[in-house]
Amino acid sequence: MKPLLKWGNRILTVLIILFIVSVAALVLSNKLTNQESGIFGYQLKTVLSGSMEPGIQTGSIIAIKSVDEEESKKFQAGDVITFQDEDKKLISHRIADVTMTDSGVKYTTKGDNNDAADIEPVLPNNVVGEYQGLTVPYVGYLIHFAQSPNGILLLMIVPGVILLGYSAFTIWSMLRKLENKNQSNSLEMK
């Protein structure tokens, strides 16, 4: 039983260390390069409103494929795009209509759950990416929480303190065993 418990403790320790190191590396790399977090060319975005329900639920994470300037001019009605509005806030809505003007393409967008189309048309240079259909429900709540001060405290600092406490306890236990062994050896010699 004791060897199994030792291996369980070692595995738990390694997992906690890997979790802390990977989260720290991801945060540092994103801060240093000033980029959005992404996996295999996709950016992960949290959905904070119900404008695209029921297809995309509030609190979900969606994966959007980043697009360059040329790709942003080739969308069609029915495509779901993520774009920046005038306030630099990200919105994911479906293209309801594509209009060609002298100055270029303009997209009329609408949330699936909204009654009317968005007031301002979307210009291609405001398009950040295209939604590819990958949605993970409810995980967005966790990520949104993890980016808050309380989330950072709970997910980064608390595991670090637990790991330090566990390490201190392990060192104390080993020193105690060593001390007991030395005492028993000194009693045997007498």
C-alpha positions in Angstrom: 0.0 0.0 0.0 2.8 2.4 0.9 4.6 2.1 -2.5 1.3 2.8 -4.3 0.8 5.9 -2.1 4.3 7.1 -2.9 3.7 6.7 -6.6 0.4 8.5 -6.3 2.1 11.4 -4.5 4.8 11.6 -7.1 2.4 11.6 -10.0 0.2 14.3 -8.3 3.3 16.4 -7.7 4.4 16.1 -11.3 1.0 17.0 -12.6 0.7 20.1 -10.4 4.2 21.2 -11.5 3.4 20.6 -15.2 0.1 22.5 -14.8 1.7 25.5 -13.2 4.6 25.6 -15.6 2.4 25.2 -18.7 0.0 28.0 -17.6 2.8 30.3 -16.7 4.5 29.6 -20.1 1.3 30.3 -22.0 0.7 33.5 -20.2 4.3 34.7 -20.5 4.5 33.8 -24.3 1.2 35.7 -25.0 2.3 38.7 -22.9 5.8 38.9 -24.5 4.6 38.5 -28.1 1.4 40.5 -27.5 -0.7 38.0 -29.3 -3.9 36.1 -28.6 -3.7 32.6 -27.3 -4.1 30.1 -30.1 -3.9 26.4 -30.9 -2.9 25.2 -34.4 -3.8 28.5 -36.1 -7.1 28.9 -34.2 -7.9 31.5 -31.6 -10.1 30.6 -28.7 -12.7 33.1 -27.8 -15.2 33.2 -25.0 -18.8 33.9 -25.9 -20.2 36.4 -23.4 -23.7 37.0 -24.8 -26.6 35.0 -26.1 -26.9 36.6 -29.5 -25.9 33.4 -31.4 -28.0 31.0 -29.3 -29.0 28.2 -29.6 -26.1 27.3 -31.9 -23.5 29.0 -29.8 -24.4 29.1 -26.1 -23.4 31.8 -23.7 -20.3 30.8 -21.7 -19.0 28.6 -24.6 -15.5 28.7 -26.1 -15.4 28.9 -29.9 -12.4 28.4 -32.2 -12.0 31.0 -34.9 -9.6 30.7 -37.8 -7.5 33.9 -38.1 -7.8 35.6 -41.5 -5.6 38.0 -43.4 -6.7 41.0 -45.3 -7.4 39.2 -48.6 -9.3 36.3 -46.9 -11.5 38.8 -45.1 -12.9 40.1 -48.4 -14.2 36.7 -49.5 -16.9 35.8 -47.0 -20.4 35.0 -48.1 -23.9 35.2 -46.6 -24.3 32.5 -43.9 -20.6 32.6 -42.8 -20.1 33.3 -39.1 -17.3 35.9 -38.5 -15.7 37.4 -35.5 -15.1 41.2 -35.9 -14.3 44.3 -33.9 -16.9 46.9 -33.4 -16.3 50.6 -33.0 -15.5 50.1 -29.3 -12.9 47.4 -30.2 -15.1 44.8 -28.7 -15.1 41.4 -30.4 -18.4 40.1 -31.7 -19.3 36.8 -33.5 -22.3 37.1 -35.8 -23.5 35.5 -39.0 -23.2 37.4 -42.3 -26.8 38.2 -43.4 -25.8 40.2 -46.6 -22.7 41.1 -48.6 -22.7 44.4 -50.3 -20.2 45.6 -53.0 -19.6 49.3 -52.9 -17.1 51.6 -54.7 -15.0 51.5 -51.5 -15.1 47.7 -51.3 -17.0 44.9 -49.6 -19.3 45.5 -46.6 -21.0 42.8 -44.5 -24.3 43.1 -42.8 -24.3 40.9 -39.8 -26.9 39.6 -37.4 -26.9 37.4 -34.3 -29.0 34.2 -34.8 -30.9 35.1 -31.7 -31.4 38.8 -32.5 -34.5 40.2 -34.1 -32.7 42.7 -36.4 -29.5 43.0 -38.2 -26.6 44.9 -36.6 -26.8 48.7 -37.3 -23.2 49.2 -38.5 -21.9 47.2 -41.5 -18.6 45.3 -41.0 -15.6 46.2 -43.1 -13.2 43.5 -44.1 -10.3 45.1 -42.1 -12.4 44.7 -38.9 -12.8 40.9 -39.4 -10.5 39.0 -37.0 -11.5 35.5 -38.0 -14.1 33.0 -39.1 -15.9 30.6 -36.8 -15.3 27.0 -38.0 -18.0 25.2 -36.0 -16.0 24.1 -33.0 -17.7 25.0 -29.7 -17.0 23.8 -26.2 -19.9 24.7 -23.9 -19.4 26.3 -20.5 -15.6 26.3 -20.5 -15.7 30.0 -21.3 -17.0 30.7 -17.9 -13.9 29.0 -16.4 -11.5 30.9 -18.7 -13.2 34.2 -18.1 -12.9 33.5 -14.3 -9.2 32.4 -14.8 -8.4 35.8 -16.3 -9.9 37.7 -13.4 -7.8 38.6 -10.3 -9.7 36.0 -8.2 -9.1 33.4 -10.9 -5.4 34.1 -11.0 -5.3 33.8 -7.3 -7.2 30.5 -7.2 -5.5 28.8 -10.3 -1.9 30.0 -10.0 -1.1 31.1 -6.5 -3.1 28.6 -4.5 -1.6 25.5 -6.3 1.8 27.1 -5.9 1.3 27.5 -2.2 0.0 23.9 -1.9 3.0 22.6 -3.8 5.4 24.5 -1.5 3.5 23.3 1.6 3.6 19.7 0.3 7.3 20.0 -0.4 8.0 21.4 3.1 5.9 18.6 4.6 7.8 16.0 2.6 11.2 17.4 3.6 10.1 17.6 7.2 8.9 13.9 7.1 12.2 12.8 5.6 14.3 14.7 8.2 12.2 13.2 10.9 12.7 9.7 9.6 16.4 10.3 9.3 16.5 11.6 12.9 14.6 8.6 14.2 16.9 6.3 12.3 20.0 8.0 13.7 18.5 7.8 17.2 17.8 4.1 16.9 21.3 3.5 15.5 22.8 5.3 18.5 20.7 3.3 20.9 21.8 0.0 19.3 25.5 1.0 19.6 25.2 1.5 23.4 
